[in-house]
Amino acid sequence: MENKSIPNSLFFIGAFLLLFFFSCELKTRTPDFGAIQDTDTQKTEFFSYLSPMVEKENSRIRKQRERLLRVYQNVEENSGISWWDRRWLDTLAEEYDVAMGKSPDAAAWKLFLRRVDTVPLELALAQAAIESAWGTSRFAMQGNNFFGEHCESEGCGIIPDARTEGHTWEVEAFASVEESIRSYIHNLNTNNAYSDLRRLRSKMRSSGKIPDGSALATALHSYSERGGDYIQDVQNMIYANRELMGEL
Protein backbone atom coordinates (compact mmCIF):
# COMPACT_ATOMS: atom_id res chain seq x y z
CA MET A 1 0.00 0.00 0.00
CA GLU A 2 1.33 3.45 -0.92
CA ASN A 3 2.35 5.57 2.08
CA LYS A 4 0.92 9.05 1.66
CA SER A 5 1.97 10.34 5.08
CA ILE A 6 5.38 11.57 3.93
CA PRO A 7 4.07 13.94 1.23
CA ASN A 8 1.43 15.22 3.64
CA SER A 9 4.10 15.82 6.28
CA LEU A 10 6.26 17.70 3.79
CA PHE A 11 3.28 19.84 2.80
CA PHE A 12 2.57 20.83 6.39
CA ILE A 13 6.25 21.51 7.11
CA GLY A 14 6.46 23.71 4.02
CA ALA A 15 3.30 25.57 4.98
CA PHE A 16 4.63 26.11 8.51
CA LEU A 17 7.95 27.49 7.25
CA LEU A 18 6.17 29.81 4.84
CA LEU A 19 3.92 31.10 7.62
CA PHE A 20 6.94 31.51 9.93
CA PHE A 21 8.94 33.59 7.47
CA PHE A 22 5.88 35.65 6.58
CA SER A 23 5.22 36.42 10.26
CA CYS A 24 8.88 37.39 10.73
CA GLU A 25 8.58 39.84 7.83
CA LEU A 26 5.46 41.36 9.37
CA LYS A 27 7.23 41.74 12.71
CA THR A 28 10.17 43.63 11.24
CA ARG A 29 8.15 45.86 8.90
CA THR A 30 7.98 49.43 10.18
CA PRO A 31 4.48 50.95 10.16
CA ASP A 32 3.77 53.68 7.63
CA PHE A 33 3.32 56.53 10.09
CA GLY A 34 3.22 59.05 7.24
CA ALA A 35 -0.07 57.56 6.05
CA ILE A 36 -1.78 58.57 9.32
CA GLN A 37 -3.45 61.92 8.67
CA ASP A 38 -4.60 62.79 12.19
CA THR A 39 -1.70 64.20 14.25
CA ASP A 40 -2.91 62.89 17.62
CA THR A 41 -3.45 59.42 16.16
CA GLN A 42 -0.01 59.47 14.58
CA LYS A 43 1.58 60.38 17.90
CA THR A 44 -0.35 57.69 19.75
CA GLU A 45 0.54 55.03 17.20
CA PHE A 46 4.19 56.10 17.18
CA PHE A 47 4.59 56.04 20.95
CA SER A 48 2.61 52.80 21.28
CA TYR A 49 4.80 51.13 18.68
CA LEU A 50 8.17 52.12 20.20
CA SER A 51 7.31 52.04 23.90
CA PRO A 52 7.25 48.22 24.40
CA MET A 53 10.60 47.86 22.62
CA VAL A 54 12.23 50.57 24.74
CA GLU A 55 10.78 49.01 27.88
CA LYS A 56 12.04 45.57 26.84
CA GLU A 57 15.60 46.83 26.47
CA ASN A 58 15.35 48.77 29.72
CA SER A 59 14.09 45.62 31.42
CA ARG A 60 17.14 43.71 30.21
CA ILE A 61 19.44 46.44 31.54
CA ARG A 62 17.50 46.68 34.80
CA LYS A 63 18.14 42.98 35.46
CA GLN A 64 21.82 43.48 34.73
CA ARG A 65 21.94 46.38 37.18
CA GLU A 66 20.13 44.46 39.90
CA ARG A 67 22.62 41.62 39.67
CA LEU A 68 25.52 44.08 39.50
CA LEU A 69 24.33 45.73 42.72
CA ARG A 70 24.08 42.34 44.44
CA VAL A 71 27.62 41.43 43.42
CA TYR A 72 28.87 44.86 44.49
CA GLN A 73 27.12 44.50 47.86
CA ASN A 74 28.83 41.13 48.39
CA VAL A 75 32.20 42.73 47.71
CA GLU A 76 31.44 45.57 50.11
CA GLU A 77 30.58 43.00 52.77
CA ASN A 78 33.90 41.19 52.08
CA SER A 79 32.08 38.13 50.77
CA GLY A 80 34.15 38.13 47.58
CA ILE A 81 33.08 37.30 44.04
CA SER A 82 32.09 33.78 43.03
CA TRP A 83 33.58 32.18 39.92
CA TRP A 84 30.19 32.38 38.21
CA ASP A 85 29.74 36.08 39.02
CA ARG A 86 33.28 36.79 37.90
CA ARG A 87 32.62 35.26 34.49
CA TRP A 88 29.41 37.27 34.26
CA LEU A 89 31.29 40.48 35.14
CA ASP A 90 33.80 39.76 32.38
CA THR A 91 30.96 39.62 29.86
CA LEU A 92 29.37 42.76 31.30
CA ALA A 93 32.69 44.62 31.18
CA GLU A 94 33.04 43.79 27.51
CA GLU A 95 29.50 44.95 26.72
CA TYR A 96 29.88 48.26 28.58
CA ASP A 97 33.55 48.89 27.75
CA VAL A 98 34.77 48.80 31.35
CA ALA A 99 38.45 48.05 31.90
CA MET A 100 38.75 45.40 34.59
CA GLY A 101 41.75 43.47 35.86
CA LYS A 102 41.64 40.34 38.00
CA SER A 103 39.10 42.06 40.20
CA PRO A 104 37.17 45.33 39.76
CA ASP A 105 38.81 48.24 41.55
CA ALA A 106 37.01 51.37 42.74
CA ALA A 107 37.26 53.02 39.31
CA ALA A 108 35.80 49.96 37.56
CA TRP A 109 32.88 49.72 39.99
CA LYS A 110 32.19 53.44 39.49
CA LEU A 111 32.06 52.97 35.72
CA PHE A 112 29.88 49.88 36.02
CA LEU A 113 27.34 51.60 38.25
CA ARG A 114 27.17 54.66 36.01
CA ARG A 115 26.93 52.79 32.72
CA VAL A 116 24.70 49.84 33.53
CA ASP A 117 21.48 51.77 33.91
CA THR A 118 18.24 52.47 32.06
CA VAL A 119 17.28 55.44 29.92
CA PRO A 120 13.97 57.15 30.80
CA LEU A 121 11.20 56.14 28.42
CA GLU A 122 10.14 59.73 27.78
CA LEU A 123 13.68 60.70 26.74
CA ALA A 124 13.95 57.82 24.26
CA LEU A 125 10.51 58.52 22.79
CA ALA A 126 11.15 62.26 22.48
CA GLN A 127 14.47 61.76 20.71
CA ALA A 128 13.00 59.11 18.44
CA ALA A 129 10.18 61.47 17.43
CA ILE A 130 12.64 64.25 16.62
CA GLU A 131 15.33 62.17 14.93
CA SER A 132 12.93 60.14 12.79
CA ALA A 133 10.34 62.86 12.10
CA TRP A 134 7.72 60.71 13.82
CA GLY A 135 8.89 57.60 11.99
CA THR A 136 8.53 59.13 8.52
CA SER A 137 12.19 59.80 7.71
CA ARG A 138 13.95 57.85 4.96
CA PHE A 139 16.40 56.50 7.53
CA ALA A 140 13.63 55.18 9.77
CA MET A 141 11.64 53.63 6.93
CA GLN A 142 14.56 52.16 4.99
CA GLY A 143 17.11 51.54 7.73
CA ASN A 144 15.10 51.15 10.97
CA ASN A 145 17.17 54.04 12.35
CA PHE A 146 14.98 56.05 14.73
CA PHE A 147 17.76 57.93 16.54
CA GLY A 148 19.92 59.41 13.79
CA GLU A 149 22.97 57.35 14.66
CA HIS A 150 25.92 57.54 12.26
CA CYS A 151 28.51 54.98 11.21
CA GLU A 152 31.86 55.49 9.49
CA SER A 153 32.63 52.47 7.29
CA GLU A 154 31.56 52.53 3.64
CA GLY A 155 28.30 50.67 3.05
CA CYS A 156 27.35 50.58 6.74
CA GLY A 157 24.17 52.53 6.21
CA ILE A 158 22.37 55.12 4.10
CA ILE A 159 24.15 58.10 2.53
CA PRO A 160 22.28 61.33 3.43
CA ASP A 161 21.45 63.74 0.62
CA ALA A 162 22.84 66.72 2.54
CA ARG A 163 26.19 65.16 3.48
CA THR A 164 29.08 67.62 3.11
CA GLU A 165 31.43 66.84 0.24
CA GLY A 166 34.49 64.94 1.40
CA HIS A 167 32.75 63.34 4.38
CA THR A 168 32.35 59.57 4.48
CA TRP A 169 29.92 58.97 7.33
CA GLU A 170 26.56 57.35 6.71
CA VAL A 171 23.32 57.07 8.67
CA GLU A 172 23.50 53.58 10.12
CA ALA A 173 21.06 50.93 8.91
CA PHE A 174 19.72 48.37 11.38
CA ALA A 175 18.18 44.95 10.84
CA SER A 176 15.30 45.88 13.15
CA VAL A 177 13.91 48.75 15.20
CA GLU A 178 14.83 46.79 18.35
CA GLU A 179 18.44 46.82 17.23
CA SER A 180 18.28 50.58 16.70
CA ILE A 181 16.91 51.07 20.22
CA ARG A 182 19.57 48.87 21.77
CA SER A 183 22.30 50.76 19.92
CA TYR A 184 20.88 54.14 21.01
CA ILE A 185 20.75 53.19 24.70
CA HIS A 186 24.18 51.59 24.52
CA ASN A 187 25.50 54.79 22.95
CA LEU A 188 24.19 56.93 25.82
CA ASN A 189 25.56 54.43 28.33
CA THR A 190 29.09 54.08 26.97
CA ASN A 191 30.05 56.96 24.67
CA ASN A 192 32.39 59.48 26.33
CA ALA A 193 30.31 62.27 24.79
CA TYR A 194 27.52 61.45 27.25
CA SER A 195 29.54 61.09 30.44
CA ASP A 196 27.76 64.18 31.84
CA LEU A 197 24.41 62.48 31.31
CA ARG A 198 25.61 59.41 33.18
CA ARG A 199 27.00 61.52 36.03
CA LEU A 200 23.70 63.37 36.34
CA ARG A 201 21.73 60.11 36.27
CA SER A 202 24.00 58.64 38.96
CA LYS A 203 23.58 61.75 41.11
CA MET A 204 19.82 61.46 40.86
CA ARG A 205 20.01 57.79 41.84
CA SER A 206 22.19 58.61 44.84
CA SER A 207 19.70 61.20 46.07
CA GLY A 208 16.85 58.71 45.81
CA LYS A 209 15.28 60.27 42.72
CA ILE A 210 14.07 58.45 39.62
CA PRO A 211 16.10 59.72 36.63
CA ASP A 212 14.01 62.24 34.74
CA GLY A 213 14.14 62.49 30.96
CA SER A 214 13.78 66.26 30.82
CA ALA A 215 16.61 66.74 33.32
CA LEU A 216 18.91 64.27 31.56
CA ALA A 217 18.25 66.03 28.25
CA THR A 218 20.35 68.95 29.52
CA ALA A 219 23.40 66.71 29.04
CA LEU A 220 22.72 66.00 25.36
CA HIS A 221 24.83 68.91 24.13
CA SER A 222 26.94 66.52 22.02
CA TYR A 223 24.04 64.64 20.44
CA SER A 224 23.37 67.27 17.78
CA GLU A 225 25.31 70.10 16.15
CA ARG A 226 22.39 72.30 17.20
CA GLY A 227 23.52 72.08 20.83
CA GLY A 228 21.28 74.02 23.18
CA ASP A 229 18.52 74.39 20.60
CA TYR A 230 18.37 70.61 20.26
CA ILE A 231 18.18 70.19 24.04
CA GLN A 232 15.29 72.66 24.12
CA ASP A 233 13.52 70.73 21.38
CA VAL A 234 13.84 67.47 23.33
CA GLN A 235 12.55 69.06 26.52
CA ASN A 236 9.66 70.70 24.65
CA MET A 237 8.80 67.35 23.06
CA ILE A 238 8.69 65.69 26.48
CA TYR A 239 6.65 68.51 27.99
CA ALA A 240 4.12 68.61 25.14
CA ASN A 241 3.61 64.84 25.14
CA ARG A 242 4.22 63.83 28.75
CA GLU A 243 0.56 63.07 29.39
CA LEU A 244 0.32 60.92 26.28
CA MET A 245 3.54 59.10 27.12
CA GLY A 246 2.27 58.48 30.63
CA GLU A 247 -0.77 56.66 29.27
CA LEU A 248 1.37 53.97 27.61
C-alpha positions as CSV (number, residue, x, y, z in Angstrom):
1,M,0.0,0.0,0.0
2,E,1.3,3.5,-0.9
3,N,2.4,5.6,2.1
4,K,0.9,9.1,1.7
5,S,2.0,10.3,5.1
6,I,5.4,11.6,3.9
7,P,4.1,13.9,1.2
8,N,1.4,15.2,3.6
9,S,4.1,15.8,6.3
10,L,6.3,17.7,3.8
11,F,3.3,19.8,2.8
12,F,2.6,20.8,6.4
13,I,6.3,21.5,7.1
14,G,6.5,23.7,4.0
15,A,3.3,25.6,5.0
16,F,4.6,26.1,8.5
17,L,7.9,27.5,7.3
18,L,6.2,29.8,4.8
19,L,3.9,31.1,7.6
20,F,6.9,31.5,9.9
21,F,8.9,33.6,7.5
22,F,5.9,35.7,6.6
23,S,5.2,36.4,10.3
24,C,8.9,37.4,10.7
25,E,8.6,39.8,7.8
26,L,5.5,41.4,9.4
27,K,7.2,41.7,12.7
28,T,10.2,43.6,11.2
29,R,8.2,45.9,8.9
30,T,8.0,49.4,10.2
31,P,4.5,51.0,10.2
32,D,3.8,53.7,7.6
33,F,3.3,56.5,10.1
34,G,3.2,59.0,7.2
35,A,-0.1,57.6,6.1
36,I,-1.8,58.6,9.3
37,Q,-3.5,61.9,8.7
38,D,-4.6,62.8,12.2
39,T,-1.7,64.2,14.3
40,D,-2.9,62.9,17.6
41,T,-3.5,59.4,16.2
42,Q,0.0,59.5,14.6
43,K,1.6,60.4,17.9
44,T,-0.4,57.7,19.8
45,E,0.5,55.0,17.2
46,F,4.2,56.1,17.2
47,F,4.6,56.0,21.0
48,S,2.6,52.8,21.3
49,Y,4.8,51.1,18.7
50,L,8.2,52.1,20.2
51,S,7.3,52.0,23.9
52,P,7.2,48.2,24.4
53,M,10.6,47.9,22.6
54,V,12.2,50.6,24.7
55,E,10.8,49.0,27.9
56,K,12.0,45.6,26.8
57,E,15.6,46.8,26.5
58,N,15.3,48.8,29.7
59,S,14.1,45.6,31.4
60,R,17.1,43.7,30.2
61,I,19.4,46.4,31.5
62,R,17.5,46.7,34.8
63,K,18.1,43.0,35.5
64,Q,21.8,43.5,34.7
65,R,21.9,46.4,37.2
66,E,20.1,44.5,39.9
67,R,22.6,41.6,39.7
68,L,25.5,44.1,39.5
69,L,24.3,45.7,42.7
70,R,24.1,42.3,44.4
71,V,27.6,41.4,43.4
72,Y,28.9,44.9,44.5
73,Q,27.1,44.5,47.9
74,N,28.8,41.1,48.4
75,V,32.2,42.7,47.7
76,E,31.4,45.6,50.1
77,E,30.6,43.0,52.8
78,N,33.9,41.2,52.1
79,S,32.1,38.1,50.8
80,G,34.2,38.1,47.6
81,I,33.1,37.3,44.0
82,S,32.1,33.8,43.0
83,W,33.6,32.2,39.9
84,W,30.2,32.4,38.2
85,D,29.7,36.1,39.0
86,R,33.3,36.8,37.9
87,R,32.6,35.3,34.5
88,W,29.4,37.3,34.3
89,L,31.3,40.5,35.1
90,D,33.8,39.8,32.4
91,T,31.0,39.6,29.9
92,L,29.4,42.8,31.3
93,A,32.7,44.6,31.2
94,E,33.0,43.8,27.5
95,E,29.5,45.0,26.7
96,Y,29.9,48.3,28.6
97,D,33.5,48.9,27.8
98,V,34.8,48.8,31.3
99,A,38.5,48.0,31.9
100,M,38.8,45.4,34.6
101,G,41.7,43.5,35.9
102,K,41.6,40.3,38.0
103,S,39.1,42.1,40.2
104,P,37.2,45.3,39.8
105,D,38.8,48.2,41.6
106,A,37.0,51.4,42.7
107,A,37.3,53.0,39.3
108,A,35.8,50.0,37.6
109,W,32.9,49.7,40.0
110,K,32.2,53.4,39.5
111,L,32.1,53.0,35.7
112,F,29.9,49.9,36.0
113,L,27.3,51.6,38.3
114,R,27.2,54.7,36.0
115,R,26.9,52.8,32.7
116,V,24.7,49.8,33.5
117,D,21.5,51.8,33.9
118,T,18.2,52.5,32.1
119,V,17.3,55.4,29.9
120,P,14.0,57.1,30.8
121,L,11.2,56.1,28.4
122,E,10.1,59.7,27.8
123,L,13.7,60.7,26.7
124,A,14.0,57.8,24.3
125,L,10.5,58.5,22.8
126,A,11.2,62.3,22.5
127,Q,14.5,61.8,20.7
128,A,13.0,59.1,18.4
129,A,10.2,61.5,17.4
130,I,12.6,64.3,16.6
131,E,15.3,62.2,14.9
132,S,12.9,60.1,12.8
133,A,10.3,62.9,12.1
134,W,7.7,60.7,13.8
135,G,8.9,57.6,12.0
136,T,8.5,59.1,8.5
137,S,12.2,59.8,7.7
138,R,13.9,57.8,5.0
139,F,16.4,56.5,7.5
140,A,13.6,55.2,9.8
141,M,11.6,53.6,6.9
142,Q,14.6,52.2,5.0
143,G,17.1,51.5,7.7
144,N,15.1,51.2,11.0
145,N,17.2,54.0,12.3
146,F,15.0,56.0,14.7
147,F,17.8,57.9,16.5
148,G,19.9,59.4,13.8
149,E,23.0,57.4,14.7
150,H,25.9,57.5,12.3
151,C,28.5,55.0,11.2
152,E,31.9,55.5,9.5
153,S,32.6,52.5,7.3
154,E,31.6,52.5,3.6
155,G,28.3,50.7,3.0
156,C,27.3,50.6,6.7
157,G,24.2,52.5,6.2
158,I,22.4,55.1,4.1
159,I,24.1,58.1,2.5
160,P,22.3,61.3,3.4
161,D,21.5,63.7,0.6
162,A,22.8,66.7,2.5
163,R,26.2,65.2,3.5
164,T,29.1,67.6,3.1
165,E,31.4,66.8,0.2
166,G,34.5,64.9,1.4
167,H,32.7,63.3,4.4
168,T,32.3,59.6,4.5
169,W,29.9,59.0,7.3
170,E,26.6,57.4,6.7
171,V,23.3,57.1,8.7
172,E,23.5,53.6,10.1
173,A,21.1,50.9,8.9
174,F,19.7,48.4,11.4
175,A,18.2,45.0,10.8
176,S,15.3,45.9,13.1
177,V,13.9,48.8,15.2
178,E,14.8,46.8,18.3
179,E,18.4,46.8,17.2
180,S,18.3,50.6,16.7
181,I,16.9,51.1,20.2
182,R,19.6,48.9,21.8
183,S,22.3,50.8,19.9
184,Y,20.9,54.1,21.0
185,I,20.7,53.2,24.7
186,H,24.2,51.6,24.5
187,N,25.5,54.8,22.9
188,L,24.2,56.9,25.8
189,N,25.6,54.4,28.3
190,T,29.1,54.1,27.0
191,N,30.1,57.0,24.7
192,N,32.4,59.5,26.3
193,A,30.3,62.3,24.8
194,Y,27.5,61.4,27.3
195,S,29.5,61.1,30.4
196,D,27.8,64.2,31.8
197,L,24.4,62.5,31.3
198,R,25.6,59.4,33.2
199,R,27.0,61.5,36.0
200,L,23.7,63.4,36.3
201,R,21.7,60.1,36.3
202,S,24.0,58.6,39.0
203,K,23.6,61.8,41.1
204,M,19.8,61.5,40.9
205,R,20.0,57.8,41.8
206,S,22.2,58.6,44.8
207,S,19.7,61.2,46.1
208,G,16.8,58.7,45.8
209,K,15.3,60.3,42.7
210,I,14.1,58.5,39.6
211,P,16.1,59.7,36.6
212,D,14.0,62.2,34.7
213,G,14.1,62.5,31.0
214,S,13.8,66.3,30.8
215,A,16.6,66.7,33.3
216,L,18.9,64.3,31.6
217,A,18.3,66.0,28.2
218,T,20.3,68.9,29.5
219,A,23.4,66.7,29.0
220,L,22.7,66.0,25.4
221,H,24.8,68.9,24.1
222,S,26.9,66.5,22.0
223,Y,24.0,64.6,20.4
224,S,23.4,67.3,17.8
225,E,25.3,70.1,16.1
226,R,22.4,72.3,17.2
227,G,23.5,72.1,20.8
228,G,21.3,74.0,23.2
229,D,18.5,74.4,20.6
230,Y,18.4,70.6,20.3
231,I,18.2,70.2,24.0
232,Q,15.3,72.7,24.1
233,D,13.5,70.7,21.4
234,V,13.8,67.5,23.3
235,Q,12.5,69.1,26.5
236,N,9.7,70.7,24.6
237,M,8.8,67.4,23.1
238,I,8.7,65.7,26.5
239,Y,6.6,68.5,28.0
240,A,4.1,68.6,25.1
241,N,3.6,64.8,25.1
242,R,4.2,63.8,28.7
243,E,0.6,63.1,29.4
244,L,0.3,60.9,26.3
245,M,3.5,59.1,27.1
246,G,2.3,58.5,30.6
247,E,-0.8,56.7,29.3
248,L,1.4,54.0,27.6
